Amino acid sequence: MLDFQRFTLDNGLRVLVHADTATPMVAMNILYDVGARDEEAERTGFAHLFEHLMFGGSVNIPEYDEPLQMAGGENNAYTTNDITNYYIQLPLKNIETAFWLESDRMLSLAFSEKSLDVQRKVVSEEFKEHYLNKPYGNAWHELRKLAYTKHPYQWPTIGKNLEQIETAQLDDVKAFFFKHYRPQNAVMCVAGNVSVSEVRALSQKWFGDIPAGEKYVRNIAQEPRQEADREASVYADVPLDALYMGWHIEGRLSAPYYPSDLLTEILGSGLSSRLHIALVKEQQLFSNINCYHTGSLDPGMIVIEGKIREGKTLEEARAAVQQQIAKLLADGVTENELQKSKNKIEAMIAFEDMSLLNRANNLAFYELLGGAEMINDEWSRYQAVTAEYLLSTAKEVFREGNCNTLFYRKKV
C-alpha cells in the first residue's frame, strides 16, 4: 500500500506527495501527458526530440546538469508513444534545486537555432545508430506500419524517418512545447522525507506563476478492428532470419489488459515459458524467442519475436508458433501456470516499490491513468484473473484476422 496526498495548483499542475521518512534523498518525477501519438504524421519524432531539448537549457538556466550535479543529484528522462517522463533524485537538503530547475524549463525552454541544431544532430545520430545501422533496428518501424493503418502508433517514438527530424523547424518546436508542456498537462510527484505543507509551499513558489496553457481535447484517429491477417517481408544484412508476429489487444485501462499481460508471461517470458521450451529447447527452431506486450494506453499489441536457427525457415517457425497458440486455445492454461505468472507479476510490483524513484514514477503514471490510488488496486486486478477469463481473452486476441506477421529475412 503506497500512501500519498494530492493537491492541484491554480494553473492545473497536479501534485502528489509520497512521504518516506527512511531516506535522506528526495525524488521528483514530472510526467507530461504527451507522447509520439500526439504528433502529426508529417512531423514525427517531436516528443522524443523534446526529451533532448529539455536538457539543453531553459529561459533562465543555460545549463541544466551542472547545478544539479553540484547539488549531488542525478536525473534522466524517457519518452514513449503515450507519455514523456522526467525525474530527479538528490539529497533532501537540496530539494529546492529540483523545484528551481524543473519549474524553469516548464516555464520555457531557451529556444534557439543553435540548441535545436545540436539536439537534432544528437537525435539523428541516435536514429542512425539504433534504427538504420543496427541489425533488425527497423523491425519495429515495419511492424508498426503493418499493424496500424490509422492510429499514430504506426510510428515509433524516434519518428517515422530521419528526414522529419533533420528538417524540424524552430517555430514547429515552439508550438509543440507551448501546447503540450504546460502545467495543466503535467503531473508532479515528490517522494521522500517531506511534508505536504513543505511541498505545497515550494510548488506554489516555483510553479504557481507558470501559465496554465490552453486546454485542448485529444482527437486521435482510432484503429479499426482488423479483420484480415497481414504479412510483409524485409530483407537486410543480418546474421539470422527473424520472425515478428503482432496481435492487437485492448488498451491499458481495459479489463482484458490483465489477462493479456499474464498471457505473455505464460507464453514467452523466460526459460520456462511455453514457447521457449517447445520451440527453442525441444524443436530447436529458434535460437531465442520472447512474448511481450506494448503496454500502450490506447489498444496495443502482443508480440512474439525470435531469431530463427540456421537451416530452418521462417515459414516453419511461424507454423510452429501457430501450433503452440492453437494448443493453448484448445486446452487453456493450467492453474499452476496461471499462479506462476501471477507470482512473477507480484514479485515485479514488490521490487519496483523498493525504489523511491520508481514509486514517484508509478504514482505519477497512475494519476495520469485516472487516479494515483489505482496503484494500490493493481495487484488485485491480476489476482482476479481466472483460467477461464484468460482463455476467453486469448481467443479474442489470437482470433483469425488479427495477426500481423513480419518476416525479417537475411539477404542471400
C-alpha positions as CSV (number, residue, x, y, z in Angstrom):
1,M,0.0,0.0,0.0
2,L,1.5,3.3,-1.1
3,D,0.3,6.3,0.8
4,F,0.2,9.7,-0.8
5,Q,-1.6,13.0,-0.7
6,R,-2.5,15.3,-3.6
7,F,-3.3,18.9,-4.4
8,T,-3.7,21.0,-7.5
9,L,-2.3,24.4,-8.2
10,D,-4.5,27.1,-9.8
11,N,-2.7,26.6,-13.1
12,G,-3.8,22.9,-13.2
13,L,-0.5,21.3,-12.2
14,R,-1.4,18.1,-10.2
15,V,1.0,17.4,-7.3
16,L,1.4,14.2,-5.4
17,V,3.3,13.9,-2.2
18,H,4.6,10.5,-1.0
19,A,6.2,10.6,2.4
20,D,9.1,8.2,3.2
21,T,11.0,9.0,6.4
22,A,13.6,6.3,5.9
23,T,15.6,8.0,3.2
24,P,17.9,11.0,3.1
25,M,17.1,11.5,-0.6
26,V,14.1,13.1,-2.4
27,A,12.8,12.1,-5.8
28,M,10.9,14.4,-8.1
29,N,9.0,13.0,-11.1
30,I,7.3,15.2,-13.7
31,L,5.2,13.3,-16.2
32,Y,3.9,15.2,-19.2
33,D,0.8,13.8,-20.9
34,V,2.3,13.8,-24.4
35,G,4.0,11.1,-26.5
36,A,4.5,10.1,-30.0
37,R,0.8,9.5,-30.5
38,D,0.3,13.3,-30.2
39,E,2.4,14.1,-33.2
40,E,1.3,14.9,-36.7
41,A,2.1,12.3,-39.4
42,E,4.2,14.9,-41.2
43,R,6.1,15.9,-38.1
44,T,7.0,12.8,-36.1
45,G,9.8,12.3,-33.6
46,F,9.0,15.7,-31.8
47,A,8.1,14.1,-28.4
48,H,11.4,12.3,-28.3
49,L,13.3,15.4,-29.7
50,F,11.9,17.3,-26.7
51,E,13.3,14.8,-24.3
52,H,16.6,16.0,-25.5
53,L,15.8,19.7,-25.9
54,M,14.6,19.8,-22.3
55,F,18.2,19.3,-21.2
56,G,19.6,22.0,-23.5
57,G,18.9,25.0,-21.2
58,S,15.8,26.8,-20.1
59,V,14.9,30.5,-20.2
60,N,16.8,31.5,-17.0
61,I,19.2,28.5,-16.6
62,P,21.6,28.0,-19.5
63,E,23.0,24.6,-18.2
64,Y,20.7,22.1,-16.6
65,D,23.1,19.3,-15.5
66,E,25.8,21.4,-13.8
67,P,23.8,22.9,-10.9
68,L,22.1,19.5,-10.3
69,Q,25.4,17.8,-10.1
70,M,26.7,20.4,-7.7
71,A,23.7,19.6,-5.5
72,G,24.6,15.9,-5.6
73,G,21.7,15.0,-7.8
74,E,21.1,12.8,-10.8
75,N,18.4,12.8,-13.5
76,N,17.1,11.3,-16.6
77,A,14.1,11.0,-18.8
78,Y,12.3,8.8,-21.3
79,T,9.7,9.1,-24.0
80,T,7.0,6.5,-25.1
81,N,4.2,6.7,-27.6
82,D,2.0,7.9,-24.7
83,I,4.0,9.9,-22.2
84,T,7.2,11.9,-21.6
85,N,8.7,11.5,-18.1
86,Y,11.5,13.4,-16.3
87,Y,12.9,12.5,-13.0
88,I,15.4,13.8,-10.4
89,Q,16.9,12.3,-7.3
90,L,19.0,14.4,-4.9
91,P,19.7,14.9,-1.2
92,L,16.7,16.2,0.7
93,K,18.6,19.2,1.9
94,N,18.9,20.4,-1.7
95,I,15.2,19.8,-2.6
96,E,14.7,23.4,-3.7
97,T,17.3,22.9,-6.5
98,A,14.9,20.4,-8.1
99,F,12.0,22.8,-7.9
100,W,14.1,25.6,-9.4
101,L,15.4,23.5,-12.3
102,E,12.1,21.9,-13.3
103,S,10.0,24.9,-12.9
104,D,12.2,27.0,-15.2
105,R,12.1,24.5,-18.0
106,M,8.4,24.1,-17.6
107,L,8.1,27.9,-17.9
108,S,10.0,28.0,-21.2
109,L,13.0,26.4,-22.9
110,A,15.8,28.6,-24.1
111,F,14.7,28.3,-27.7
112,S,17.5,28.9,-30.2
113,E,18.6,27.7,-33.6
114,K,21.9,26.6,-32.0
115,S,20.2,24.4,-29.3
116,L,17.8,22.9,-31.9
117,D,20.6,22.2,-34.3
118,V,22.7,20.4,-31.6
119,Q,19.8,18.2,-30.4
120,R,18.7,17.5,-34.0
121,K,22.1,16.1,-34.7
122,V,22.1,14.1,-31.4
123,V,18.7,12.5,-32.2
124,S,19.7,12.0,-35.9
125,E,22.8,10.1,-34.8
126,E,20.7,8.0,-32.4
127,F,18.3,7.2,-35.3
128,K,21.2,6.1,-37.5
129,E,22.9,4.1,-34.7
130,H,19.9,2.2,-33.3
131,Y,17.4,2.1,-36.2
132,L,19.4,2.3,-39.5
133,N,22.8,0.7,-38.8
134,K,21.9,-1.8,-36.1
135,P,20.8,-5.3,-37.2
136,Y,17.0,-5.6,-37.0
137,G,16.9,-1.9,-36.0
138,N,14.0,-1.0,-38.3
139,A,11.9,-4.1,-37.4
140,W,9.5,-2.0,-35.2
141,H,9.1,0.6,-37.9
142,E,8.0,-2.1,-40.2
143,L,5.8,-4.0,-37.8
144,R,4.0,-0.8,-36.6
145,K,3.3,0.2,-40.2
146,L,1.9,-3.2,-40.9
147,A,-0.3,-3.4,-37.7
148,Y,-1.6,0.2,-37.6
149,T,-3.3,1.9,-40.6
150,K,-5.0,4.9,-38.8
151,H,-3.7,5.3,-35.2
152,P,-0.4,7.2,-34.7
153,Y,1.1,4.0,-33.1
154,Q,2.1,3.3,-36.6
155,W,5.4,5.1,-35.9
156,P,7.8,4.6,-33.0
157,T,8.9,7.3,-30.6
158,I,12.1,8.1,-32.6
159,G,9.9,9.1,-35.5
160,K,8.9,7.8,-38.9
161,N,12.1,8.7,-40.7
162,L,15.3,10.6,-40.4
163,E,14.2,13.4,-42.7
164,Q,11.4,14.6,-40.4
165,I,13.9,15.0,-37.5
166,E,16.5,16.7,-39.7
167,T,14.0,19.3,-41.0
168,A,12.3,20.1,-37.7
169,Q,11.9,23.9,-37.6
170,L,12.1,26.2,-34.5
171,D,8.6,27.5,-35.0
172,D,7.2,24.0,-35.0
173,V,9.2,23.1,-31.9
174,K,7.9,26.2,-30.0
175,A,4.3,25.4,-30.9
176,F,4.7,21.8,-29.8
177,F,6.2,22.9,-26.5
178,F,3.6,25.5,-25.6
179,K,0.7,23.1,-26.5
180,H,1.9,20.1,-24.5
181,Y,4.5,21.1,-21.9
182,R,2.1,23.1,-19.7
183,P,1.2,22.8,-16.1
184,Q,-2.3,21.5,-16.8
185,N,-0.8,18.8,-18.9
186,A,1.6,17.6,-16.2
187,V,1.7,15.5,-13.0
188,M,4.4,16.1,-10.4
189,C,5.2,13.6,-7.7
190,V,7.6,14.5,-4.8
191,A,8.7,11.5,-2.7
192,G,10.9,11.4,0.3
193,N,11.0,12.7,3.9
194,V,8.8,15.6,3.1
195,S,5.5,17.1,4.3
196,V,2.6,18.2,2.2
197,S,2.8,21.7,3.6
198,E,6.5,22.0,2.6
199,V,5.9,20.6,-0.9
200,R,2.8,22.8,-1.4
201,A,4.8,26.0,-0.4
202,L,7.7,25.1,-2.8
203,S,5.3,24.2,-5.6
204,Q,3.4,27.4,-5.3
205,K,6.7,29.4,-5.1
206,W,8.3,27.9,-8.2
207,F,5.4,26.6,-10.3
208,G,2.4,28.7,-9.3
209,D,3.0,31.6,-11.7
210,I,3.6,29.5,-14.8
211,P,0.7,30.0,-17.3
212,A,-1.6,27.0,-17.4
213,G,-1.7,26.9,-21.2
214,E,-4.7,26.4,-23.5
215,K,-6.8,23.3,-22.8
216,Y,-7.2,21.0,-25.8
217,V,-9.1,17.8,-26.5
218,R,-7.2,14.9,-28.0
219,N,-8.6,13.8,-31.3
220,I,-6.6,10.7,-32.1
221,A,-7.7,8.5,-35.0
222,Q,-8.7,5.1,-33.6
223,E,-7.5,1.9,-35.2
224,P,-10.4,0.0,-36.8
225,R,-10.9,-3.7,-35.9
226,Q,-8.5,-5.8,-38.0
227,E,-10.4,-8.4,-39.9
228,A,-7.7,-9.9,-42.2
229,D,-4.3,-11.2,-41.4
230,R,-1.4,-9.2,-42.8
231,E,2.2,-10.1,-43.6
232,A,5.3,-8.4,-45.1
233,S,8.9,-9.2,-45.7
234,V,12.1,-7.2,-45.1
235,Y,15.5,-8.1,-46.5
236,A,18.6,-6.9,-44.7
237,D,22.2,-7.8,-43.9
238,V,21.5,-9.7,-40.7
239,P,23.1,-12.9,-39.3
240,L,19.8,-14.8,-38.9
241,D,16.2,-14.6,-40.2
242,A,13.8,-13.2,-37.6
243,L,10.1,-13.6,-37.1
244,Y,7.8,-10.9,-35.6
245,M,4.1,-11.5,-35.0
246,G,1.8,-8.9,-33.5
247,W,-1.8,-9.2,-32.4
248,H,-4.0,-6.2,-31.4
249,I,-5.1,-6.1,-27.7
250,E,-7.3,-3.8,-25.6
251,G,-5.8,-0.6,-24.1
252,R,-4.2,-0.1,-20.7
253,L,-7.4,0.8,-18.8
254,S,-9.5,-2.2,-20.1
255,A,-10.2,-5.3,-18.1
256,P,-8.6,-7.6,-20.7
257,Y,-5.3,-5.9,-20.2
258,Y,-4.6,-8.0,-17.1
259,P,-5.1,-11.5,-18.7
260,S,-3.2,-10.3,-21.7
261,D,-0.2,-9.4,-19.5
262,L,-0.4,-12.8,-17.8
263,L,-0.7,-14.5,-21.2
264,T,2.6,-13.1,-22.3
265,E,4.3,-14.4,-19.2
266,I,3.0,-17.9,-19.8
267,L,3.8,-18.0,-23.5
268,G,7.2,-16.4,-23.8
269,S,8.7,-14.8,-20.7
270,G,11.7,-16.7,-19.5
271,L,13.4,-20.1,-20.0
272,S,10.4,-22.0,-18.5
273,S,7.8,-20.4,-20.8
274,R,5.9,-22.5,-23.3
275,L,7.4,-21.1,-26.4
276,H,11.0,-21.3,-25.1
277,I,10.6,-25.0,-24.0
278,A,8.8,-26.1,-27.2
279,L,10.5,-24.1,-29.9
280,V,14.0,-23.3,-28.6
281,K,14.8,-26.3,-26.4
282,E,12.8,-29.2,-27.9
283,Q,12.2,-28.4,-31.6
284,Q,15.3,-26.2,-31.9
285,L,13.6,-23.9,-34.5
286,F,14.5,-20.6,-32.7
287,S,17.8,-19.5,-31.2
288,N,15.7,-17.3,-28.9
289,I,12.0,-16.3,-28.6
290,N,10.1,-13.8,-26.5
291,C,6.5,-12.8,-26.0
292,Y,5.5,-9.4,-24.6
293,H,3.0,-6.6,-25.0
294,T,3.5,-2.9,-25.7
295,G,1.5,-1.7,-22.6
296,S,0.0,1.1,-24.6
297,L,-2.7,3.4,-23.2
298,D,-4.7,3.0,-26.4
299,P,-5.1,-0.5,-27.8
300,G,-1.6,-2.0,-28.2
301,M,-0.2,-5.3,-29.3
302,I,1.0,-8.7,-28.0
303,V,4.2,-9.5,-29.9
304,I,6.1,-12.8,-30.4
305,E,9.5,-12.4,-31.8
306,G,12.5,-14.6,-32.3
307,K,15.6,-15.4,-34.3
308,I,15.5,-18.5,-36.5
309,R,18.2,-21.2,-36.3
310,E,20.4,-21.8,-39.4
311,G,18.8,-24.4,-41.7
312,K,15.2,-23.6,-40.5
313,T,12.8,-21.5,-42.4
314,L,10.6,-18.6,-41.4
315,E,7.5,-20.4,-42.6
316,E,8.4,-23.4,-40.4
317,A,8.9,-21.1,-37.5
318,R,5.5,-19.3,-38.0
319,A,3.7,-22.6,-38.3
320,A,5.3,-23.8,-35.1
321,V,4.2,-20.6,-33.2
322,Q,0.7,-21.0,-34.6
323,Q,0.6,-24.6,-33.4
324,Q,1.5,-23.6,-29.9
325,I,-1.2,-20.9,-29.9
326,A,-3.7,-23.4,-31.2
327,K,-2.7,-25.8,-28.4
328,L,-3.3,-23.0,-25.8
329,L,-6.7,-22.1,-27.3
330,A,-7.7,-25.8,-27.3
331,D,-6.5,-26.8,-23.9
332,G,-6.3,-23.5,-21.9
333,V,-3.7,-22.9,-19.3
334,T,-3.1,-24.9,-16.1
335,E,-3.7,-23.4,-12.6
336,N,0.0,-23.9,-11.9
337,E,0.9,-21.8,-15.0
338,L,-1.5,-19.1,-14.1
339,Q,-0.3,-18.9,-10.5
340,K,3.3,-18.9,-11.5
341,S,2.7,-16.0,-13.9
342,K,0.8,-14.1,-11.1
343,N,3.7,-14.7,-8.7
344,K,6.1,-13.1,-11.2
345,I,3.9,-10.1,-11.5
346,E,3.6,-9.8,-7.7
347,A,7.4,-10.0,-7.3
348,M,7.9,-7.4,-10.0
349,I,5.5,-5.0,-8.3
350,A,7.2,-5.5,-4.9
351,F,10.6,-5.0,-6.4
352,E,9.6,-1.7,-8.1
353,D,8.2,-0.4,-4.8
354,M,11.7,-0.7,-3.2
355,S,13.0,2.2,-5.2
356,L,12.0,5.8,-4.3
357,L,12.3,6.9,-7.9
358,N,10.1,4.1,-9.1
359,R,7.4,4.9,-6.5
360,A,7.4,8.6,-7.6
361,N,7.3,7.5,-11.3
362,N,4.5,5.0,-10.8
363,L,2.3,7.3,-8.7
364,A,2.5,10.0,-11.4
365,F,1.7,7.4,-14.1
366,Y,-1.4,6.1,-12.3
367,E,-2.5,9.7,-11.6
368,L,-2.4,10.2,-15.3
369,L,-4.3,7.0,-15.9
370,G,-7.2,8.2,-13.8
371,G,-6.1,8.4,-10.1
372,A,-2.9,7.5,-8.2
373,E,-5.0,5.4,-5.8
374,M,-5.3,2.9,-8.6
375,I,-1.8,1.8,-7.9
376,N,-3.0,0.1,-4.7
377,D,-5.6,-2.0,-6.6
378,E,-3.3,-3.2,-9.4
379,W,-2.3,-6.5,-7.8
380,S,-6.0,-7.3,-7.0
381,R,-6.8,-7.0,-10.7
382,Y,-4.2,-9.6,-11.6
383,Q,-5.4,-11.9,-8.7
384,A,-8.9,-11.8,-10.1
385,V,-8.0,-13.3,-13.4
386,T,-9.2,-16.9,-13.7
387,A,-8.0,-19.5,-16.2
388,E,-11.4,-19.2,-17.9
389,Y,-11.1,-15.5,-18.3
390,L,-7.5,-15.8,-19.6
391,L,-8.6,-18.3,-22.2
392,S,-11.6,-16.2,-23.4
393,T,-9.2,-13.2,-23.7
394,A,-6.7,-15.4,-25.6
395,K,-9.4,-16.5,-28.1
396,E,-10.2,-12.8,-28.8
397,V,-6.5,-11.8,-29.2
398,F,-5.5,-14.8,-31.3
399,R,-8.6,-14.8,-33.5
400,E,-8.3,-15.2,-37.2
401,G,-7.7,-11.9,-39.0
402,N,-6.0,-10.2,-36.1
403,C,-2.4,-11.2,-36.8
404,N,0.4,-9.2,-38.4
405,T,3.5,-11.1,-39.4
406,L,6.8,-9.6,-40.4
407,F,9.4,-11.9,-42.0
408,Y,12.8,-10.3,-41.4
409,R,14.9,-12.1,-44.0
410,K,18.7,-12.1,-44.3
411,K,20.0,-11.2,-47.7
412,V,21.5,-14.1,-49.6
